[in-house]
Structures are given as structure tokens and as C-alpha cells.
Amino acid sequence: MNKIPNIVIIGGGTGSFVVASGLSDSPVHLSMLMTMVDEGGSNRIIRDEFGLLPTSGIRQAIVALSKNKTVLRKLFTYRYHQGGVSLNGMTFGNLFMAAMADIMGSQKKGIEETCRLLQVSGDIIPISYDNVRLMAEYKDGTKIVGEHNIDVLRRKAGLRIINLKTIPSAKLNPEAKKAILNADLIIIGPGDFYTNTIANLIVDGVVPVLKKTRGKILFIANLMDSLSETPGYSLSDFFVDLKKYMSLSLINYVLVNNNYDFPKPAIEAYEKESAAPIKDDLGVENINPRVKIIRTDLLSENIPEKVKGDNINRSMIRHDPDKLCAAILEFVK
């Protein structure tokens, strides 16, 4: 009997949700290691008023891997768009998990019980349970604290981040360490490059464990640049920055979209935010001689609709879950 491949996704947000959604019905065991530093939207209330770590990334992961097809799954994604300031924009799923943490006596047990109720297939694991915030330092010496403040432009446009760290330092969750060590394939990206991808790599212990794992490492390239985190980046720029946080010799594969037939309405909306498709100037010389770069059509033709009550700008140009799934499964045959 062939062993079921263990695939670990390291990330957070929409990017990880899309990857996991595509793989959720595949013959693999998925572990999602999620960043816990979000501060925007309902996460601010979860942190400041409930004293818990942010749960939006966990909530999205639960929805991606849930086998529960009842109204409970739909309810978990419901976002309030009426009521007072503190309720408007809040998701039912975040409130549910806050209540569950109180009932179960800890956020860890609350997440586990929520996964049981939603019939999650796979493991959803916070990368760390330490209560920390991100701090980004920019080329002009400016320092910004807070994931939301970094992701939403709050300084001179076009400035590049030169360093990212957590305040205070965060320690790797032992369960996340075990998942990485037992992985056959580890996926990094896509997603907000600093506040999702790098935010996980700067947790103490993550990179040393990546060096020890027997699993191969796959980096999935983003589709669009970002004025707040990756202004004017070409694909090679991502690896210039990534090298500051982990050895590029660890990367075995890179997946790059080569379909540039982007939906025109979405491109026009991105242009208003000074964002554009990322130029592919990547070669093995930018990473390591042994890396395999795969270029294929990964683009989704769908533009997601704006959800009532959601006050945060979400990505409109996304990877296609099924195309990603087909490409990823090639690495674990």
C-alpha cells in the first residue's frame, strides 16, 4: 500500500486558503501552519477585546478543509454588516472560536474542538502561540509596528522593507515542528509576502527545522506586486528578500504562473492602487543551481465578489485551486 503524502502549507490568508481548497479532496494529508499576527478588521477585536490570538487565518483554513457541508459551514463564513461599530465586519466564525476558547479553557483546545465540529480533514496548527506583533523597518529608517499597519500603506509610497521581526520574539509551536519534520512536501506562499510568508519564517526555530526536514520545499510565486509590501517587485526581487531569512539552497521547486490573460476589470482596479502583475525575470542563478522552476497556467478566471461588511481590500486576481492542485501533486508522485 502506497503511503499517503504529507503536505505542509506554511502561510496564512487567502493564498493558503486557495492552495488548501484545491488540495482538500486529494489523496494527501494536509497540515496548515498558520501565522498568528493579524491585526486588521475583526482580528483587532479578537486581540484587544477578547485577549486572544487572531483567528481569521485559522478560520479560513478550517473552511478550506471542512467536510461539513451543512449550514454551519456557511454560518462560519458569515460576516456581519449591520449593527454597531464593534460588530460590523466581524465574522461569525471568529466570534464562535472566541466563545469556544472560553468554554474549552484555552485557545488551543478551542481550535481543536472547532475543527472537530466542522469535520476538518487534516491538521490546522498555529505556527506559534506567543502573543507577538510584527515590526517592519524600511529603507529610509522608518519602523512600523503591527501587521495591519504594514499591509495597509502608512508611510511614503514605494519604500521597501529591509527587515521584519516579531516583538517580542516568537517560539515555534512543537506541533508545527513535528509537522515540518514529517512532511514530504512543504509549500511556502503564495500570499502577502511579508505579513504572511516572511512572518512565519522569522518565528524562532522555523528555519532550523526546515534545514532538518526530509521534505522538499516548494515556493509558489505571487501573481501581483503590492505597494505596501512588494512595491514594483519583479520575481527575482522576492528571492533577494527571502535570502535574508532562509537559505535559498533549501528550495527545491518554484511554481510560476505563465498565463497573463488577467481579467481587465481586476487589472484596472489594481492599477488604481499602483499594483501590477509581477515580471518574471527568474532563473536558477537567482535561487540555486539545483532548483526546478516550473512555469504553467495557474490563473483563476474568476473575480471574487466583495462580501458585505468586509472593509479590507482583498486580492481579486488569484490562483486557480484546481490548477494549483494538479501542479502540486506532481511533486509527490
C-alpha positions, 0 to 999 in steps of 0.5 A: 500500500502506497503511503499517503503524502504529507503536505505542509502549507506554511502561510496564512490568508487567502493564498493558503486558503486557495492552495488548501481548497484545491488540495482538500479532496486529494489523496494527501494529508494536509497540515496548515501552519498558520501565522498568528499576527493579524491585526486588521478588521475583526482580528483587532477585536479578537486581540484587544477585546477578547485577549486572544490570538487572531483567528481569521487565518485559522478560520479560513483554513478550517473552511478550506478543509471542512467536510461539513457541508451543512449550514454551519459551514456557511454560518462560519463564513458569515460576516456581519454588516449591520449593527454597531461599530464593534460588530460590523465586519466581524465574522461569525466564525471568529466570534464562535472560536472566541466563545469556544476558547472560553468554554474549552479553557484555552485557545488551543483546545478551542481550535481543536474542538472547532475543527472537530465540529466542522469535520476538518480533514487534516491538521490546522496548527498555529505556527506559534502561540506567543502573543507577538506583533510584527515590526517592519523597518524600511529603507529610509529608517522608518519602523512600523509596528503591527501587521495591519499597519504594514499591509495597509500603506502608512508611510511614503509610497514605494519604500521597501522593507529591509527587515521584519521581526516579531516583538517580542520574539516568537517560539515555534509551536512543537506541533508545527515542528513535528509537522515540518519534520514529517512532511514530504512536501512543504509549500511556502506562499503564495500570499502577502509576502511579508505579513504572511510568508516572511512572518512565519519564517522569522518565528524562532526555530522555523528555519532550523527545522526546515534545514532538518526536514526530509521534505522538499520545499516548494515556493509558489510565486505571487501573481501581483506586486503590492505597494505596501509590501512588494512595491514594483517587485519583479520575481527575482526581487522576492528571492533577494528578500527571502535570502535574508531569512532562509537559505535559498539552497533549501528550495527545491521547486518554484511554481510560476504562473505563465498565463497573463490573460488577467481579467481587465476589470481586476487589472484596472482596479489594481492599477488604481492602487499602483499594483501590477502583475509581477515580471518574471525575470527568474532563473536558477542563478537567482535561487540555486543551481539545483532548483526546478522552476516550473512555469504553467497556467495557474490563473483563476478566471474568476473575480471574487465578489466583495462580501458585505461588511468586509472593509479590507481590500482583498486580492481579486486576481488569484490562483486557480485551486484546481490548477494549483492542485494538479501542479502540486501533486506532481511533486509527490508522485 
